[in-house]
Amino acid sequence: MILRIPSKMIQYGYVEVSVDVPDSPEKAAQIYMDWVSRFQVAEQNVVENVASGQATPEGLQEAAENIVKETLGATKVADEAAPWDEPAPAAAEAAWDKPVEFDLFS
């Protein structure tokens, strides 16, 4: 079962969490409410820590990267400019772009 948990801090933001399927709708509702309330409290704590200087966005980014590396085995891509962001090389002047001179009186 996938739970879609709304964010209180980011407008239209949400997190999707995969959990085991419970055996009753009542248990599913309880699991959902538990996840929503715990997530929103944790989210508020993170925002307050960043605002007070106890945690930095860079530190949070680093922690998130480590989680992705450990769980998915992913690697970080270098922050280099993509080839399509670089300017195109100058093209040579085409023959049809050169002016043609005619001497009609020779």
Secondary structure, 3 states (H helix, E strand, C coil): CEEEEECCCCCCCEEEEECCCCCCHHHHHHHHHHHHHHHHHHHHHHHHHHHHCCCCHHHHHHHHHHHHHHHHCCCCCCCCCCHHHCCCCCCCCCHHHCCCCCCCCC
